[in-house]
């Protein structure tokens, strides 16, 4: 599932693939997942792509833009072959290249309109401070989250609290911080919140470094390796103590942890 690292990976590629080029045509193969009308005919130039949390926003030089969420299985690819399946939207550019949104499960969506209108939507404006683009340390985490009785994972998955973190990130962060992911926030000390902050930075850096090539590969895809330290490793040995990782389901989402290193 796309999280902060995958969204940032997509943004960086889209900048390299499209910035400075005119949008000639937008072809939608799934109109139910595309809102608004795209400017066509080479009338607009792609100025930049920005990101807030897991949301991507293309900025065009006429004040319009395109807002995109990858959903659960979405990815952007360059110059897809005619045999490529699950193409939902394709943008054709002035240099005869194209970029396409591939989304097998159809949870992603795209909206065209003025940047002002797009960024005023609650799905953008309602997001909290970004976990990658803003400074987070133990003091800030404790100030924002420390008074909550919610489990650590639940609180930090709230996109209004901090934008960009998802289930996989929180599982990995909790392992790196040596904290049980279902500890209540108000039970964490300042030192433990500092470990959360350091674990977040380490996880995001790690995933961005692991992602390579021109295409995101999700763990659920065929022939895809599991790059994570803890997530998806039920019954496998913890690299720190050799205790087997445990899998539990919490609020419909799987959690993996080491019962020795991350005792409640």
N, C-alpha and C positions, 0 to 999 in steps of 0.2 A: 504494500500500500504506500502511495507517495506520502512522504513526510518532508520536513524542512530541507534535508540534504537533497532529495530527489527534485524538489521544486527549484532549489537553487541551481542544481545541475542543469535542469531544463532551461532556466533563465540564461545561464551563461552561454549555452549552445545557441539559443534563439538570438541572443545579441550578436554572436559571431556570424550566424547564418543570414540574418535579415536586416541589421541596422544599416541605414543609408540607402536601402533599396525601396523602390516603389511597389505598392501592392496593386497588381494587375487584376487579379480575380480571386474571390473566395468561393470555393465549391463545397457545399454542405451535403454530406451523404446521410445525415441524421438530423433533419430540421427540428425535431422535438427537443434536441439538446443544444440548439443554437438560437439565441435571442437577438433581435434587431437585424439591421441591414449593414453589411460591410461596404465601405467605400471601395469602388472598383475603377477599372480603366486607367490605372496609373496616376490617379489624382492625388494620392497621399504617399508620403515617404515614412517609413518606420524610423522614428527617432531613437527609441530605446525600449527596453523591457525592465520593469521594476517588479519587486516582489514584496508582499506583506504576508508573513506566515506561509501558508501553502498556496496562496493566491498569486497568479501572474497577471500583469497588466502591460499590454503593448501600448506605446504612446505614438500616435501619428502626428505629422507636422501641421495638421489643420485643426488640432484640438480634440479630435476624436480618438478612440482607442478600442481595445479589445480586452475584456476581462476573461480569465480562464482558470478553471479549477480542474485538476487532473483526475479527480474522483479516486477510485480504488486501483484502477489498472491503466490509467492514461499515461501516455508518453508522447513527446514530439520527436519526429524523425525527419531527416532531410532526404528529399528526392526518393520517395518510396517507389518500389517497383509496382507494376500493374497487378502483380499477383498478391500484393500485400493485403492481408485481411484486416477488417475492423477499422478501416479509415473512416473517421467521423467528420473531419473537416480538413480541407487542404487549401493552403494559401499559396498562390502563384505570384512570383516576384519578377521584377523587371530584368533580371539577369538570366531568365529562363529556368531558374531553380524553383523549388517549392519546399514547403514544410508542411507536414501532416500530423494531425492528432490521431493517434492510434489508441483505441479504448475498447477492449473486448467486452467488458461488463457494463458499459454505458452509464456509469455513474458520474462521469465528467460532464462539464457544461461550459459553454462559451457565450459571451454577450458582447455585442457591438453597440456603440453609442458615444456620446460625448464623454470625455474623461471626467468632467464635473459630475455628470449623472451617474457614471459607473462607480466612482469613488464615494458617492453619497449613499449608495446602497448599503444596507446593514451588513451584508456578507463581506464587505470590505471595511466600511467605517466602524463596524462593531468589533473588529479584531483588536486584541490587546497589543502591547508592545512586542516587537519582534524578538525572537530568541537569538537570532544571529546578528542582526544589524544594530542592536542596542546593547549597552553594557549591563551585564548581570553579574553580581557577586553575592556572597553569602548574606550581606546586610540587606540587599534589595530583595532577595528571595524571602528572607525572614520577615521583612516589612510587609510584603505583598501576600505571603501565604502562611506565615507562622501562627496567625491567630485562628486558622481554620481547623475544624475537627475532621475535615475530609481526609481520606487516604491520600498519600503523597501523589500516587499515579493519577488519581481522579482530578485532583486540584490542578496539576500541571498539564493535563490534557484539555482543560477548559481554555478554548481559544480566546476568550475575553480576558483571561488572566495573563497568559503569555502565548503568543501566536507562533505556531509552527511545530510544536511537539506532538507526537502521536504515540500510540501504544508501544510500538517497537522501540522508539527512542526512550520512553520511560522505563521499559524493562532493562534496556542496556545501561541507562544512566544509574538506575538503582543498584545494579550489580557493580558498576565501577565505583559508586560511592559507598558500597558495602552497607546498604540500607535495605530493609524489607520494603518493597514497593507499596505495601498496604499500611505502613505506619501512618498514624494520624499526623498531620502537619504540625499541630501544636505540641507534639512530643519531641520535635527535632530541636537540637541545640544550635547555636550560631555556628559552631564548628561543623556540625553535620550539614547545615545549609551551604557552607562554603564547599564541602565535598560535593554537594549536588551541583553547584555552579561549575566546579572544575570538571565533574563528570559530563555535564552537558557539552562544554567546549570540546572535551576529548572525543566524545561520541560523534559530534558533527564533523570535526576535523577528520576523524577516522573514515567516516562514510564518504565524505567528499573525496578523500584520497583513494579509497577503494574503487569508486566509480571511475571507469575509464572508457575510452572509445567514444563513439558518437551516439550511443543508445543506452538508456537506462535498462537494466535487467532486474526484474523483481524475483524474489525468492520463490514465488509460486509458479514461475515459468519453468517449462521443461528444460533440463540440462543446466539449471541455474544453481550455483553453489550457495551455501549459506555463509555469508560473510560476517555474521554477528557472533559476538563472544558468548552470549547467554540465550538470546531469543531463538526459539525453535530447537533447543538442545535438550529436551526432556530425556532423562536417564543417561545422559552423557556426563562425563566427569568434569567438575569445576576445575579450571586450570590453576586455581590458587590452592585448593585443598583436596581435590579428587572426590569430594562428595558428589553424588549424582544430582543434577539439576531436577527440580520439581516443576510440573506444570499444573496450574489451577486456572479455573475460569472465573473471572471477576467482572460482574456487570456485562456479561456477554463477550468479553475479550480475554484471550489467553494471557496469562502471566507466567513467566519462567523466573526461577530464582534458586539460589543455593541455600539450603536450610542451615548450613553451618556458617558461611560468611555473611549471610543476611538474615540472621535470626530476628524474629519480631521484637 
